[in-house]
Each structure stands twice: as structure tokens, then as C-alpha cells.
Amino acid sequence: MYCGGVFVTLLVVAVVSVHCQFDDHHHHHHHLEEYHDYRAPPHYHYDYAVHDDHHHDYHSQHEERKHHDVKGKYELLQPDGRKRIVEYVAGKHGADYKV
């Protein structure tokens, strides 16, 4: 009797699988497409910092961009112990750095 139950179960699964594959009803699924405007002006912002005592590496950077204008700041601790700070701005007409 147990083998008969397994056979009936497998038969039902097979019939349901075939019915689902060859179902004449067409189900319409509407997928929303994501819109990406690749012409949109770029905007971003990031910053990070490294404080590595083992390798004596200490530096950080901050930068942001809106349309064509970029501004940022970079700082590092030089081997002689002095801190170097570089500030910059850039745009359509060039770049300007202040050390």
C-alpha cells in the first residue's frame, strides 16, 4: 500500500507539472521598468580616513560633485611629522589647488 501511495503522489505531481507547462491561459505580468536618466548631471559625495599605526599611514579625503563643480580636501601626515592639506576646486574652466 505504501508503494501505491508514492506512485499516486508522483503521478499527481507529474500531471500538475505538465498542466502548468502547457496551460493555454496566458497570464499577463506587468513589470515596471526602471528609468535611468544617463544625461542627468552627476552628483556624488564621499569621504574616508586611514589611521594605520603599524605602517604610520595617516590620511583622509573628502570630495563632492554637483554638476560640473568638484571640490575636495586631502590631508596626510608626512614622514617628518608635518601635516599636508590640499584643498581643490575644479569645474568646466579648470582646476585650482591650494596646498
N, CA, C and O of each residue as an XYZ file, in Angstrom:
396
protein
N       0.819     -1.184      0.000
C       0.000      0.000      0.000
C       0.863      1.248      0.000
O       0.510      2.239     -0.638
N       1.994      1.219      0.705
C       2.872      2.380      0.785
C       3.407      2.741     -0.593
O       3.445      3.920     -0.947
N       3.825      1.737     -1.385
C       4.343      1.989     -2.732
C       3.262      2.564     -3.625
O       3.549      3.402     -4.480
N       2.035      2.133     -3.443
C       0.928      2.666     -4.237
C       0.704      4.143     -3.943
O       0.410      4.920     -4.852
N       0.840      4.537     -2.677
C       0.676      5.946     -2.291
C       1.759      6.819     -2.895
O       1.487      7.937     -3.332
N       2.988      6.314     -2.922
C       4.099      7.058     -3.526
C       3.862      7.201     -5.017
O       4.105      8.265     -5.587
N       3.377      6.115     -5.667
C       3.116      6.164     -7.103
C       2.038      7.191     -7.425
O       2.176      7.957     -8.379
N       0.972      7.212     -6.641
C      -0.122      8.165     -6.875
C       0.384      9.592     -6.666
O       0.041     10.490     -7.435
N       1.190      9.804     -5.642
C       1.735     11.141     -5.383
C       2.603     11.606     -6.543
O       2.486     12.749     -6.984
N       3.476     10.727     -7.043
C       4.334     11.081     -8.175
C       3.513     11.343     -9.429
O       3.833     12.241    -10.207
N       2.457     10.560     -9.627
C       1.589     10.753    -10.785
C       0.894     12.111    -10.719
O       0.798     12.807    -11.730
N       0.413     12.491     -9.543
C      -0.250     13.792     -9.382
C       0.740     14.922     -9.646
O       0.395     15.891    -10.322
N       1.949     14.820     -9.131
C       2.972     15.849     -9.355
C       3.292     15.962    -10.836
O       3.430     17.070    -11.353
N       3.411     14.838    -11.526
C       3.714     14.854    -12.957
C       2.592     15.503    -13.754
O       2.859     16.302    -14.652
N       1.347     15.178    -13.445
C       0.205     15.751    -14.167
C       0.131     17.255    -13.929
O      -0.105     18.016    -14.867
N       0.328     17.688    -12.699
C       0.280     19.121    -12.391
C       1.410     19.849    -13.107
O       1.207     20.953    -13.612
N       2.598     19.249    -13.159
C       3.730     19.876    -13.843
C       3.456     20.038    -15.325
O       3.713     21.101    -15.889
N       2.939     19.005    -15.961
C       2.631     19.073    -17.392
C       1.530     20.086    -17.640
O       1.594     20.843    -18.608
N       0.527     20.113    -16.786
C      -0.573     21.064    -16.948
C      -0.061     22.504    -16.849
O      -0.495     23.371    -17.608
N       0.852     22.756    -15.925
C       1.389     24.113    -15.769
C       2.232     24.514    -16.970
O       2.232     25.684    -17.354
N       2.950     23.572    -17.570
C       3.797     23.888    -18.720
C       2.973     24.181    -19.959
O       3.328     25.071    -20.732
N       1.902     23.471    -20.165
C       1.122     23.601    -21.391
C      -0.224     24.275    -21.155
O      -1.172     24.054    -21.908
N      -0.307     25.073    -20.140
C      -1.543     25.789    -19.832
C      -1.836     26.786    -20.941
O      -0.964     27.569    -21.317
N      -3.057     26.766    -21.470
C      -3.430     27.659    -22.564
C      -3.730     29.071    -22.097
O      -3.821     29.985    -22.916
N      -3.882     29.260    -20.823
C      -4.194     30.593    -20.320
C      -2.918     31.423    -20.308
O      -1.885     30.995    -19.791
N      -3.005     32.589    -20.871
C      -1.849     33.490    -20.877
C      -2.009     34.473    -19.728
O      -2.974     35.234    -19.655
N      -1.060     34.431    -18.863
C      -1.079     35.349    -17.731
C      -0.221     36.547    -18.087
O       0.947     36.402    -18.448
N      -0.788     37.693    -17.987
C      -0.050     38.910    -18.310
C       0.563     39.463    -17.029
O      -0.134     39.827    -16.083
N       1.859     39.510    -17.036
C       2.581     40.081    -15.905
C       3.148     41.415    -16.350
O       3.871     41.493    -17.343
N       2.829     42.427    -15.636
C       3.342     43.748    -15.960
C       4.532     44.031    -15.052
O       4.407     44.070    -13.828
N       5.672     44.224    -15.672
C       6.879     44.551    -14.926
C       7.162     46.030    -15.120
O       7.178     46.533    -16.243
N       7.379     46.697    -14.039
C       7.731     48.108    -14.130
C       9.195     48.225    -14.518
O      10.065     47.623    -13.888
N       9.455     48.994    -15.544
C      10.833     49.216    -15.949
C      11.393     50.377    -15.150
O      10.726     51.390    -14.937
N      12.622     50.210    -14.716
C      13.276     51.311    -14.026
C      13.758     52.314    -15.057
O      14.258     51.940    -16.118
N      13.607     53.568    -14.741
C      14.045     54.617    -15.647
C      15.359     55.185    -15.136
O      15.448     55.627    -13.991
N      16.364     55.172    -15.975
C      17.663     55.746    -15.653
C      17.939     56.866    -16.634
O      18.025     56.633    -17.840
N      18.077     58.057    -16.135
C      18.410     59.194    -16.985
C      19.925     59.342    -16.983
O      20.502     59.908    -16.055
N      20.560     58.831    -18.028
C      22.012     58.874    -18.102
C      22.518     60.265    -18.466
O      23.724     60.511    -18.442
N      21.621     61.163    -18.797
C      22.015     62.529    -19.100
C      21.931     63.415    -17.866
O      22.304     64.586    -17.920
N      21.457     62.883    -16.782
C      21.312     63.674    -15.562
C      22.691     64.119    -15.072
O      23.664     63.376    -15.201
N      22.776     65.309    -14.519
C      24.073     65.787    -14.037
C      24.563     64.931    -12.871
O      23.778     64.544    -12.005
N      25.856     64.639    -12.852
C      26.386     63.777    -11.794
C      26.461     64.504    -10.452
O      26.850     65.669    -10.368
N      26.084     63.794     -9.437
C      26.185     64.287     -8.061
C      26.748     63.146     -7.223
O      26.258     62.018     -7.283
N      27.768     63.448     -6.451
C      28.260     62.444     -5.511
C      28.951     63.132     -4.348
O      29.250     64.326     -4.387
N      29.191     62.351     -3.325
C      29.866     62.827     -2.122
C      30.530     61.610     -1.481
O      29.907     60.558     -1.340
N      31.782     61.756     -1.097
C      32.417     60.671     -0.352
C      33.498     61.239      0.550
O      33.999     62.342      0.330
N      33.839     60.482      1.547
C      34.994     60.794      2.380
C      35.472     59.505      3.032
O      34.720     58.545      3.201
N      36.738     59.518      3.388
C      37.318     58.368      4.067
C      38.522     58.843      4.858
O      39.028     59.945      4.645
N      38.971     58.006      5.768
C      40.153     58.310      6.564
C      40.879     57.010      6.878
O      40.261     55.971      7.111
N      42.198     57.094      6.877
C      43.051     55.954      7.222
C      43.903     56.371      8.416
O      44.531     57.429      8.403
N      43.917     55.540      9.433
C      44.735     55.778     10.624
C      45.420     54.447     10.945
O      44.908     53.644     11.725
N      46.578     54.232     10.335
C      47.288     52.956     10.434
C      48.572     53.159     11.233
O      49.579     53.610     10.687
N      48.539     52.827     12.528
C      49.713     53.000     13.383
C      50.858     52.072     12.991
O      52.025     52.439     13.125
N      50.540     50.899     12.518
C      51.572     49.921     12.165
C      52.447     50.415     11.012
O      53.669     50.275     11.063
N      51.843     50.986      9.989
C      52.594     51.471      8.823
C      52.805     52.981      8.845
O      53.358     53.542      7.899
N      52.375     53.635      9.901
C      52.489     55.094     10.034
C      51.855     55.801      8.843
O      52.425     56.734      8.278
N      50.680     55.344      8.478
C      49.940     55.912      7.345
C      48.693     56.599      7.895
O      47.787     55.950      8.417
N      48.668     57.908      7.769
C      47.547     58.698      8.261
C      47.136     59.661      7.156
O      47.871     60.595      6.837
N      45.984     59.439      6.582
C      45.492     60.359      5.555
C      43.972     60.286      5.468
O      43.342     59.337      5.934
N      43.411     61.315      4.860
C      41.962     61.357      4.690
C      41.636     62.170      3.445
O      42.449     62.962      2.969
N      40.446     61.963      2.936
C      39.994     62.714      1.772
C      38.490     62.906      1.841
O      37.747     62.049      2.320
N      38.070     64.053      1.348
C      36.652     64.400      1.249
C      36.460     65.027     -0.126
O      37.242     65.884     -0.535
N      35.417     64.600     -0.842
C      35.145     65.187     -2.154
C      33.654     65.144     -2.429
O      32.957     64.218     -2.016
N      33.175     66.163     -3.134
C      31.777     66.183     -3.565
C      31.691     66.834     -4.932
O      32.505     67.685     -5.289
N      30.696     66.420     -5.680
C      30.479     66.953     -7.018
C      29.003     67.256     -7.215
O      28.125     66.472     -6.855
N      28.762     68.424     -7.801
C      27.420     68.830     -8.221
C      27.564     69.409     -9.613
O      28.271     70.397     -9.814
N      26.910     68.807    -10.550
C      27.014     69.181    -11.971
C      28.477     69.095    -12.393
O      29.077     68.023    -12.320
N      29.053     70.199    -12.829
C      30.443     70.191    -13.285
C      31.416     70.632    -12.197
O      32.628     70.619    -12.415
N      30.915     71.015    -11.052
C      31.762     71.566     -9.997
C      32.157     70.492     -8.993
O      31.313     69.793     -8.433
N      33.472     70.382     -8.781
C      34.024     69.419     -7.833
C      34.837     70.196     -6.809
O      35.599     71.097     -7.162
N      34.673     69.845     -5.550
C      35.530     70.436     -4.526
C      35.893     69.353     -3.529
O      35.128     68.423     -3.274
N      37.091     69.504     -2.974
C      37.523     68.488     -2.042
C      38.709     68.918     -1.218
O      39.231     70.024     -1.361
N      39.119     68.020     -0.356
C      40.226     68.284      0.554
C      40.931     66.964      0.833
O      40.287     65.940      1.062
N      42.250     66.998      0.812
C      43.065     65.821      1.074
C      44.060     66.176      2.166
O      44.730     67.206      2.087
N      44.161     65.338      3.175
C      45.104     65.572      4.267
C      45.967     64.337      4.461
O      45.485     63.208      4.364
N      47.270     64.564      4.741
C      48.138     63.439      5.068
C      49.210     63.883      6.034
O      49.628     65.040      6.038
N      49.648     62.949      6.850
C      50.734     63.194      7.780
C      52.011     62.727      7.103
O      52.174     61.543      6.805
N      52.916     63.672      6.862
C      54.162     63.363      6.153
C      55.135     62.658      7.092
O      54.970     62.724      8.310
N      56.153     61.981      6.542
C      57.111     61.252      7.380
C      57.831     62.139      8.402
O      58.229     61.662      9.465
N      57.999     63.429      8.083
C      58.678     64.321      9.028
C      57.739     64.842     10.121
O      58.152     65.646     10.956
N      56.475     64.389     10.123
C      55.529     64.770     11.159
C      54.650     65.953     10.802
O      53.705     66.259     11.529
N      54.943     66.626      9.692
C      54.106     67.758      9.288
C      52.849     67.250      8.590
O      52.856     66.217      7.920
N      51.783     68.001      8.767
C      50.518     67.647      8.131
C      50.376     68.455      6.845
O      50.479     69.681      6.862
N      50.140     67.769      5.739
C      49.919     68.433      4.456
C      48.424     68.430      4.175
O      47.760     67.398      4.276
N      47.911     69.589      3.824
C      46.495     69.735      3.485
C      46.405     70.319      2.089
O      46.985     71.368      1.808
N      45.684     69.645      1.223
C      45.462     70.115     -0.143
C      43.961     70.302     -0.318
O      43.184     69.363     -0.147
N      43.562     71.523     -0.659
C      42.165     71.812     -0.964
C      42.075     72.114     -2.447
O      42.964     72.760     -3.004
N      41.030     71.664     -3.084
C      40.916     71.871     -4.525
C      39.473     72.101     -4.936
O      38.529     71.642     -4.293
N      39.346     72.829     -6.031
C      38.064     73.024     -6.701
C      38.322     72.854     -8.185
O      39.383     73.231     -8.681
N      37.376     72.298     -8.884
C      37.510     72.093    -10.326
C      36.141     72.254    -10.959
O      35.108     72.026    -10.329
N      36.162     72.653    -12.219
C      34.913     72.835    -12.941
C      35.162     72.828    -14.433
O      36.189     72.333    -14.896
N      34.233     73.372    -15.177
C      34.338     73.397    -16.638
C      35.570     74.160    -17.117
O      36.117     73.864    -18.179
N      35.999     75.133    -16.334
C      37.060     76.019    -16.799
C      38.402     75.738    -16.140
O      39.276     76.605    -16.161
N      38.597     74.579    -15.567
C      39.887     74.234    -14.998
C      39.806     73.889    -13.529
O      38.732     73.664    -12.972
N      40.997     73.852    -12.911
C      41.095     73.450    -11.512
C      42.007     74.406    -10.760
O      42.879     75.043    -11.350
N      41.799     74.500     -9.463
C      42.615     75.341     -8.600
C      42.924     74.543     -7.340
O      42.028     73.992     -6.701
N      44.219     74.490     -6.991
C      44.667     73.743     -5.823
C      45.325     74.688     -4.836
O      46.034     75.614     -5.228
N      45.089     74.452     -3.561
C      45.731     75.229     -2.505
C      46.373     74.236     -1.540
O      45.686     73.409     -0.939
N      47.710     74.325     -1.394
C      48.448     73.409     -0.513
C      48.793     74.132      0.768
O      49.416     73.551      1.657
